[in-house]
């Protein structure tokens, strides 16, 4: 399951989406999230689905890779679906057994909230899969740079967010190694109920946290040894420039949001 998490990972291929300006991709991701929250009916997700498929095709990303990133969320998706299915009010009763009542409005609400969660994760995965962490740092810093005039630590915040994204795959790999080592010693992480599985994860979390703090210390010492003192006076290897492809991507995203607003 740990290997199925795609958020924070980078898929290195050459594609038009990979070559887009990171600032544009970050802003378009935010606009996509807003568009997903504007959806009020299942039909409104049609432009979102078309947008995701087109973005995956233009990124040369297999749809299986995006679907793979949803596997770790399957319990959250099931819980969200059931919670809205049984506790959403409605007038059109579909099933009524004892005190359990399922309405048409509850079913539609459950489908809408589950689809919304799926597309939010997929949109965020598209951003990280098509943008290297270093480039993502440059984009975040440039977007937040106007706030630096009022004392906002734009460079430090961008650096922290990128380091966090960069270390997600590393920590997942470390957790997988620890899990396999403990399974070889007889540990059982898959049998039992939810509470028993949670207790079984404690021997995994303790060495994982120790490893994470050790890596953080090593990274801090490495940055200090290289005389890192923040973003003041630093030059950049890559100069970010907007291109025609960025304008086209912006127009496509705006068209998707407009269709969502019209369809509802």
N, C-alpha and C positions, 0 to 999 in steps of 0.2 A: 504493500500500500504506500510506503514511503517513496518509492520510485515513481509513483503515479502523480506526484505533485509537480505541476509544470510552472506554477507561479514563481518567478524569480530566475527561471532558467532561460538561456539564450539558445536559439536555433540558428546556427551559422550557415546561411545560404544567401545567394545573391537574388534579390527581388526588388521590385519598385517600392514596396512598403519598407523594406530594410533601409533603403536609401533616403527615405523621407527625413525631414528635419525633426530631431527629437522634440523640440518645442511644439511643433505642430501635432505630433503624435500624442503628446501628453494632453494638450488642449482638446484634441479630437476624442481622446478616451474619456475625458471629463464630460464632453458634450454627449458622447454615446451613453454614458451612465444617466445623464439627465433625460435623454430620450427614452431610455428603458423605464424610468420612473414615470414618464408621461403616459405610458400605455395603460389603458383602462379596460380593454377587452382583449380576448384571445386573438381576434383578427388584427389588432394593432401590432402584434408581434411579427406579422408577416414581413414588413419592411426590415425589422431587426434581423430576422433569419436570413433574408436576402443579403443584407449588409455583411453579416458574419461570414457567409459562404463566399461572397466576393472578396472580402478582406483576406480570408484564408487562401483563396485561389491566387490572389495577387501576391501574397506573402510566400507562396510555395510551401505552405504548411499543410501537412495531411490533416484531414478532419479527425482522424483517429487520435492524433496527438492532442487536439483540443478536448475531445471526448474523454481521453485518458485522465486529463486534469480534473474531471468531475468525479472520479471514483472515490477519492478521499472524502468527498462531501455527500456521499450517498445517504448517510445516516441523518445529516442535517436536512437534506432534501426530503427524506421520508418523514421526518418529524415535522417539518414545515407544512408538508402536504396534509398530514393527518390532523395537525392542530387546526388548520383552517377548514378542513373538511367537516370536522365534528363540532366546531365551536363558532362557525360563522352563521349569523342569523339569515333566515330566508323564509319565503312563503310557499314555494313550490317543493313539496316533500317528495323525495324519490324513494327513500328507505326509512322505515320506522320500526325498530325492533327494541322492545322494552323502553329504556330511556335514551337509547341511541337513535338519533335522527339525522339523516343526510338530506340536505336540500340542494336544489339545482344551483342556487346562488352560492352556497358553500362550496360546491364542487368547482364552479367557475373561479371562485376566489382562490381555492387551493391550487388550481392549475396556473392561475395568473402569478401568484406569489412564487411558486416553484420555478416557473419559467423565468421570472425576473431574476431570481438568484442564479440560475444557470447562465443567463446572458451577462450578468455582472462579472462573474468569475471568468467567463470566456473572453470578455472584452479586456479585462486586466491581464489575462494570460497573453493575449495578442500583443499587448504593449511590451511586456518583458521578453517574449519569445523573439520579437523582431528588433529589439534595441539592446546593444551591449551595455553593461553597467556603467562603463566609463562615459559613453555617449549620453546615457540617461542622466548622469551626474551633471554634465555640461548643460543639458537642456533644462533641468530643474534649477540650476544656479542662474542661468540667464533669465528664466521666467521670474525668479524671486529677486533678482538683482535690484529692481526699482525700490523694493522695500528696505534695502540695505541703507538707504539714506535716512531712514528713521530709526536706525539701530537694529534692524532685524537681521539675525545671523543667517543670511541666505546660503553662503558657501558651506557653513558648518551643518546646516539642516540637510542640504542636498547630499553632502558627504555621508552623513549618518544614514539617510534613507537608502543610499546606494550600497553602502557596506552591508546594511541589513538584508537587502535583496541579494547581494552577492553571496552572502554566507548561508542563505537558505539551502541551496544544493549541497554545500559543504557539510552543514549540520545534518542534513538528511542522509548523506553518505556515511557520516560518523555514526548516526543512530542505527543505520542498517548493519554496520559492522558490529556494534555492541549487541544488537539483537541476535545476530547469527552466533556470536560468541557465547551468549548466555543460553541460546537454544541448544548449542552443542553440549552445554553443561546440564541440560535437563530442564531448562526453564520453558514454561508453557504460556504463550501469549494469546492463543486463539480459542481455547476451550473455556467453558463456564459462562456465567451471565455477565452483564455489563459491569457490575461492581467488582466481580472477581478479575475481569480483564483490566479494570482500572488499577486494582491493587498490584497486578502482575507487571504493570508499566512502571512502578516505582523504582525497581532495580535498574531500569533502563534510563530513567530521567536523571538520577543522581550522577552517574558518570558522564552523561551527556552535558549536564550543566557545568560540571568540572572542566570538561574538554572545551566548552564554549568560553568560559572565563580564561582558560589558559591561552586559547587562540586570540582572545581580545587583548590580553596582556602582551603577547608576542607581536601583534599588529601595532599596538601603541609604541612599543620599544622600537620597532622597525621604522615607524614614521618619525619618531624623535631622532633616531640615528641618521636619517636622511634630511634632518633640519626642516621638517615640515612645521610651518607656523600659520597655517590657514591660507585663505585665498588672496590676501593682500599682496599685490605686486607680482602675482603669478601670471605666466603667459600660457597660451593654449596651443596644443598641437593642431587641433581641428578648429577651423573658423566656420561657424554655423551661418549658412546662407539659405534663404528661401528660394525655391525653384517653382517652375510651372507645375510639377507633380504635386507639390504641397497645396497649390491652389485647387487643383483637380480633386485631391482628397478632401479638402475642406468643402467643396461644392457637393460632393457625393454624400458626405456626412450631413450637411445641411438639408439636402433633399430627403435623406432618411428621416431626420427629425421632423421635417415638414409633413411627410406622409403619416408619421405616427400621430402628429397633432391633428391631422385631418380625419384619419380613420378613428382615432380615439382608443 
